[in-house]
Every structure is written in structure tokens, then in C-alpha cells.
Amino acid sequence: MTTNRASLDRAELAGLLTDAARSVSEVLTTEYPTSAGRSYLHPVLGALSAGPRVVRDLNDRLEEFVVEEPLPSTPAGLFTLASYASALGWLTESLADLTASVDQICTRVGIPAEPPDPAFAAPSPTNQDDEFDFAFSALELAAIRTAAKAADLSPGDYVEVLSRSLLAASRITDACMEISSGLLEDAAYVLSEATDHVRIGEGPDSLPTLVRSLLAGMDAAE
């Protein structure tokens, strides 16, 4: 059911942002069953499975907000729209990066069976079973060898792809936490204003939190 735009007061606008923050958090809390043969993908499969659904749901709500009803015209509505759209764009890009990382991992281990990218070509067979760049305890080595055997990989290769998986999981976790936190900050700002005259267009400090973060990231990349 489409929400009547006229009924969206500051509390309801803040609710849209709060609900979006909760949805983004679900990307990090979703569990996905992982077989022993693919245990190195366990750190990323939850986010990979939940991410597309969350993006779809957020996009549907955004369409209700800007397509099926006239564009918001109040400062509070425009502020909410900017925050929401920034969150959706950031999450979509982060999930695309996650998908690319998982594709690289799968290519590295031969899933699917396509010619691997030379940058991720498997190393020549060596005594990788017992050689690592850092030390493991005897129990850790035993667990690695067991997991590697189930995945049909050498222990060295298993540690490599698991490390890539953990790194990708860390990046999507950081992104989702920053997106969720920014949405909650913006929701609190919208809710705390005494009137609908939320400050916009009066300098960078008046922009939604996520917009400021994105602009800061662009400046840092230049």
C-alpha cells in the first residue's frame, strides 16, 4: 500500500530511515548454511544471500517514496530522500564489490570451471601443505588440514582463499555498519528538529551523514 505523502511528518520520515538502517543491518546478521567443501566461503555467504533482497526491498520503498507519489517538497522530506538514496547507492556498490570478490575466490579454486584470471592463477605444486607465512598452533594446523581436505585444496591454498573471504567480509561489514549508523544519525536529526525546516543547502554540515561520508571518500580518492 502506498503511503500518503501528506501524512509523512517528521516522525514518519525518521521511521523510514530507521527501518532502512535495520534492513541494512540484516545483511550482516543473516546466516547461510555452508557445506564443508565450501567452508572458505562461509564468512561471505550470509551477506551475499541477504544483500540482493535488502537492496530490492529498499528500492521498492524508495519507489513508493518518489515514484508513486509526488517528490517530497519540504526540507525534511528532501533531507530524508537524500539520505535514503545515498544509503541505497552505497549498499548496492558495496554488494557489487562483494560479488566481484566472491567471483575471484571461486575462480581461484576452479568454480566455475573457466580459464582463471592469470592474476589469480594457482601456484605451482610445492610443499604448501606445511608452509605458511605465519605460525599456527598444532590444533589450528589440524583444523586447517581437515577443512582443506574437505574442500579439495592444499592447506596453503585454503588459507589463501579463506583470507580473501575474510577480507571481503570485513569490507562489507564496515560498509553496512557505516550505512546503518549514518541512517540512524540522519533519522535522529530529522526527528529532533522542532519544525519541518531541516537545514539543507547551508554548507556541508547540513547535508545528510551518508552524503558527507561519500563526499569525503571522493575527496580522499582524488
C-alpha positions as CSV (number, residue, x, y, z in Angstrom):
1,M,0.0,0.0,0.0
2,T,1.4,3.4,-0.9
3,T,1.9,5.8,1.9
4,N,0.1,9.1,1.6
5,R,2.8,11.8,1.2
6,A,0.8,14.3,3.2
7,S,0.8,12.1,6.2
8,L,4.6,11.8,6.4
9,D,5.5,14.0,9.3
10,R,9.0,14.2,10.8
11,A,8.4,11.1,12.9
12,E,7.4,9.1,9.9
13,L,10.3,10.3,7.8
14,A,12.6,9.3,10.6
15,G,10.9,6.0,10.7
16,L,11.7,5.4,7.0
17,L,15.4,5.9,7.7
18,T,15.3,3.8,10.9
19,D,13.6,0.9,9.1
20,A,16.2,1.2,6.3
21,A,19.0,1.1,8.9
22,R,17.5,-2.1,10.4
23,S,17.3,-3.7,6.9
24,V,20.9,-2.9,6.1
25,S,21.9,-4.5,9.5
26,E,20.2,-7.7,8.4
27,V,22.9,-8.1,5.7
28,L,25.3,-8.8,8.5
29,T,23.2,-11.0,10.7
30,T,21.9,-13.4,8.1
31,E,23.3,-16.9,8.3
32,Y,23.7,-19.1,5.3
33,P,24.3,-22.9,5.5
34,T,27.8,-23.7,4.1
35,S,28.9,-27.2,3.2
36,A,32.3,-28.4,4.4
37,G,33.5,-28.4,0.8
38,R,32.9,-24.6,0.6
39,S,33.7,-23.6,4.2
40,Y,36.1,-20.9,3.0
41,L,33.1,-19.0,1.7
42,H,31.3,-19.1,5.0
43,P,32.3,-15.5,6.0
44,V,30.6,-14.0,2.9
45,L,27.7,-16.2,2.1
46,G,25.3,-14.7,4.6
47,A,25.8,-11.2,3.2
48,L,25.8,-12.5,-0.3
49,S,22.5,-14.2,0.1
50,A,20.7,-11.4,2.0
51,G,22.1,-8.4,0.2
52,P,20.1,-8.6,-3.0
53,R,16.8,-9.0,-1.1
54,V,17.6,-6.0,1.1
55,V,18.5,-3.9,-1.9
56,R,15.3,-4.9,-3.6
57,D,13.2,-4.1,-0.6
58,L,14.9,-0.7,-0.1
59,N,14.4,0.1,-3.7
60,D,10.7,-0.8,-3.6
61,R,10.3,1.6,-0.6
62,L,12.2,4.3,-2.4
63,E,9.9,3.9,-5.4
64,E,6.9,4.4,-3.2
65,F,8.5,7.5,-1.8
66,V,9.4,9.2,-5.1
67,V,7.6,7.5,-8.0
68,E,4.1,6.6,-6.9
69,E,3.7,10.0,-5.1
70,P,4.9,13.5,-5.9
71,L,8.5,14.2,-4.9
72,P,8.9,15.5,-1.4
73,S,8.9,19.2,-1.2
74,T,9.6,20.0,2.5
75,P,13.2,20.3,3.7
76,A,12.7,17.4,6.0
77,G,11.4,15.3,3.1
78,L,14.3,16.2,0.8
79,F,16.8,15.6,3.5
80,T,15.3,12.1,4.1
81,L,15.3,11.4,0.4
82,A,19.0,12.3,0.0
83,S,20.0,10.1,3.0
84,Y,17.9,7.2,1.8
85,A,19.1,7.3,-1.8
86,S,22.7,7.6,-0.6
87,A,22.4,4.6,1.6
88,L,20.8,2.5,-1.2
89,G,23.5,3.5,-3.7
90,W,26.3,2.8,-1.2
91,L,24.9,-0.6,-0.3
92,T,24.4,-1.5,-3.9
93,E,28.0,-0.6,-4.8
94,S,29.3,-2.5,-1.7
95,L,27.4,-5.6,-2.7
96,A,28.8,-5.4,-6.2
97,D,32.3,-5.3,-4.8
98,L,31.5,-8.3,-2.6
99,T,30.1,-10.3,-5.5
100,A,33.3,-9.5,-7.5
101,S,35.5,-10.7,-4.6
102,V,33.5,-13.9,-4.3
103,D,33.8,-14.5,-8.1
104,Q,37.5,-14.1,-7.8
105,I,37.7,-16.6,-5.0
106,C,35.6,-19.1,-6.9
107,T,37.8,-18.6,-10.0
108,R,40.8,-19.2,-7.8
109,V,39.6,-22.6,-6.7
110,G,38.1,-23.6,-10.0
111,I,34.4,-22.7,-9.5
112,P,33.1,-22.4,-12.2
113,A,35.4,-24.3,-14.4
114,E,36.6,-21.4,-16.5
115,P,40.1,-20.3,-17.5
116,P,41.3,-18.5,-14.4
117,D,42.5,-14.9,-14.5
118,P,46.3,-15.0,-14.6
119,A,46.3,-12.7,-11.6
120,F,44.7,-15.5,-9.6
121,A,46.3,-18.5,-11.1
122,A,47.1,-21.3,-8.8
123,P,50.7,-21.6,-7.8
124,S,52.8,-24.5,-8.9
125,P,52.6,-27.5,-6.6
126,T,55.0,-27.2,-3.7
127,N,55.1,-28.3,-0.1
128,Q,52.4,-25.8,0.7
129,D,50.8,-28.3,2.9
130,D,53.3,-27.4,5.6
131,E,54.5,-23.9,4.7
132,F,52.7,-20.7,5.8
133,D,53.7,-17.1,6.0
134,F,52.7,-17.1,9.7
135,A,52.6,-19.5,12.5
136,F,49.6,-21.7,13.6
137,S,49.2,-23.8,16.6
138,A,49.1,-27.6,16.3
139,L,45.3,-27.5,16.8
140,E,44.9,-24.7,14.2
141,L,47.0,-26.6,11.7
142,A,45.0,-29.8,12.2
143,A,41.7,-27.8,11.6
144,I,43.1,-26.2,8.5
145,R,44.2,-29.5,7.1
146,T,40.8,-31.1,7.8
147,A,38.9,-28.2,6.2
148,A,41.3,-28.1,3.2
149,K,40.9,-31.8,2.6
150,A,37.1,-31.4,2.6
151,A,37.4,-28.5,0.1
152,D,39.9,-30.5,-2.0
153,L,42.5,-27.8,-1.6
154,S,46.0,-27.8,-0.2
155,P,46.3,-26.2,3.2
156,G,48.2,-23.3,1.8
157,D,45.5,-22.6,-0.9
158,Y,42.8,-23.0,1.7
159,V,44.3,-20.4,3.9
160,E,44.7,-18.0,0.9
161,V,41.1,-18.2,-0.2
162,L,39.8,-18.1,3.4
163,S,41.9,-14.9,3.9
164,R,40.3,-13.4,0.8
165,S,36.9,-14.3,2.1
166,L,37.5,-12.8,5.5
167,L,38.8,-9.6,3.9
168,A,35.7,-9.3,1.7
169,A,33.5,-10.0,4.7
170,S,35.4,-7.2,6.6
171,R,34.8,-4.7,3.8
172,I,31.0,-5.4,3.6
173,T,30.7,-5.3,7.3
174,D,32.4,-1.9,7.5
175,A,30.2,-0.6,4.8
176,C,27.0,-1.8,6.3
177,M,27.8,-0.6,9.7
178,E,28.7,2.9,8.4
179,I,25.5,3.0,6.2
180,S,23.3,1.8,9.1
181,S,24.9,4.3,11.6
182,G,24.5,7.2,9.1
183,L,20.9,6.4,8.6
184,L,20.2,6.4,12.3
185,E,22.1,9.7,12.7
186,D,20.0,11.2,10.0
187,A,16.8,9.8,11.5
188,A,17.7,11.3,14.8
189,Y,18.4,14.7,13.2
190,V,15.1,14.7,11.3
191,L,13.2,13.8,14.5
192,S,15.0,16.3,16.7
193,E,14.1,19.3,14.6
194,A,11.3,21.5,16.2
195,T,9.8,22.2,12.8
196,D,9.9,20.9,9.3
197,H,12.6,23.4,8.4
198,V,15.5,21.0,8.4
199,R,18.7,22.8,7.4
200,I,19.7,22.0,3.8
201,G,21.9,23.9,1.4
202,E,23.7,25.8,4.1
203,G,27.1,24.2,3.9
204,P,28.4,20.6,4.2
205,D,27.5,20.2,7.8
206,S,23.8,20.5,6.8
207,L,24.0,17.5,4.4
208,P,22.9,14.0,5.4
209,T,25.6,12.0,7.2
210,L,26.0,9.5,4.3
211,V,26.2,12.2,1.7
212,R,29.0,13.8,3.7
213,S,30.8,10.4,4.0
214,L,30.5,9.8,0.3
215,L,31.9,13.3,-0.5
216,A,34.8,12.7,2.0
217,G,35.6,9.4,0.3
218,M,35.6,11.0,-3.1
219,D,37.9,13.8,-1.9
220,A,40.3,11.2,-0.3
221,A,40.4,9.2,-3.6
222,E,41.5,12.3,-5.6
